[in-house]
Amino acid sequence: MNVVLAARGVAAVLSLIMAVYLALDGAHRPANLFLWPDVAVAVFLAVAAALPERLARPGLIFAFGWAGGVLTTSVFSYVVRGEFAWPNLGLVLVSVAMAALLAVRGAGIERGGGERG
């Protein structure tokens, strides 16, 4: 299976989830400290999913890394209030896993082994 193609699909779905959350959950209020980082997550993932083949892998690694960082911060913002955000943790795990998979599967290209996925 082509890892970049799968990552494009996952990025598109995560971007859509973030956009729907921002539009419907009242997260777009100006006092929300996560407003612009969340917007950046949605935009970076959407743009990375649409990049040409040569730029897709590094763009997706960056976008998933950014998403993982923003969403991890979000998870711990709940923890310090004595709550837990399981859906956010799920998004973190998916983001980190996709970034790692893209990085590991892309490593063969530089070593001359050809793309393995």
C-alpha positions in Angstrom: 0.0 0.0 0.0 1.2 3.5 -0.8 1.9 5.2 2.5 1.8 8.7 1.1 -1.6 8.0 -0.5 -2.9 6.7 2.8 -1.4 9.7 4.7 -3.1 12.1 2.3 -6.5 10.4 3.1 -5.8 10.5 6.9 -4.7 14.2 6.6 -7.9 15.1 4.7 -10.1 13.4 7.3 -8.2 15.1 10.3 -8.4 18.4 8.5 -12.2 18.0 8.1 -12.6 16.9 11.7 -10.8 20.1 12.8 -12.8 22.3 10.5 -16.1 20.9 11.7 -15.0 21.2 15.3 -14.0 24.9 14.7 -17.3 25.6 12.9 -19.8 23.8 15.1 -18.4 23.6 18.6 -18.0 27.3 19.4 -14.3 26.9 19.3 -14.1 30.0 17.0 -14.6 32.4 19.9 -11.7 34.9 20.2 -10.9 33.9 23.8 -10.0 30.4 22.7 -6.2 30.1 23.1 -6.2 27.2 20.7 -8.2 29.0 17.9 -5.2 29.9 15.6 -3.2 26.7 16.3 -6.3 24.6 15.6 -6.9 26.6 12.3 -3.2 26.0 11.4 -3.7 22.3 12.0 -6.7 22.2 9.6 -4.9 24.3 7.0 -1.5 22.5 7.2 -3.1 19.1 6.9 -5.4 20.1 4.0 -2.5 21.8 2.1 -0.1 18.9 2.8 -2.7 16.4 1.5 -2.9 18.3 -1.8 0.8 18.8 -2.4 2.5 17.4 -5.5 4.1 14.0 -5.0 7.7 15.3 -4.6 6.6 17.6 -1.7 3.9 15.5 -0.2 6.0 13.3 2.2 7.9 16.2 3.9 4.7 18.4 3.9 2.7 15.6 5.5 5.4 14.9 8.1 5.4 18.6 9.1 1.6 18.8 9.2 1.2 15.6 11.3 4.0 16.8 13.6 2.3 20.2 14.0 -1.0 18.5 14.7 0.5 16.1 17.2 2.1 19.0 19.1 -1.0 21.2 19.2 -3.3 18.4 20.1 -0.9 17.1 22.8 -1.0 20.5 24.4 -4.8 20.4 24.2 -4.9 17.0 25.9 -2.8 18.3 28.8 -4.8 21.5 29.1 -7.7 19.2 30.1 -5.4 17.1 32.4 -4.4 20.2 34.5 -8.2 20.9 35.0 -8.7 17.3 36.3 -10.4 16.2 33.1 -9.3 14.1 30.1 -10.0 14.5 26.4 -10.0 11.0 24.9 -11.0 12.1 21.4 -8.0 14.5 21.4 -5.7 11.7 22.5 -6.9 9.6 19.6 -6.1 12.4 17.2 -2.6 12.8 18.8 -1.9 9.1 18.4 -3.0 9.1 14.7 -0.9 12.2 14.0 2.2 10.9 15.6 1.8 7.5 14.0 1.4 8.9 10.6 4.4 11.2 10.9 6.5 8.3 12.1 5.3 6.0 9.4 6.0 8.5 6.7 9.5 9.2 8.1 10.4 5.5 8.5 9.0 4.4 5.1 10.7 7.4 3.4 14.1 6.6 4.9 14.8 4.0 2.2 14.7 6.6 -0.5 17.8 8.4 0.7 19.6 5.2 1.3 19.1 4.2 -2.3 16.7 1.4 -1.5 13.8 2.9 -3.4 10.5 3.8 -1.9 9.0 1.1 0.2 5.5 2.4 0.5 
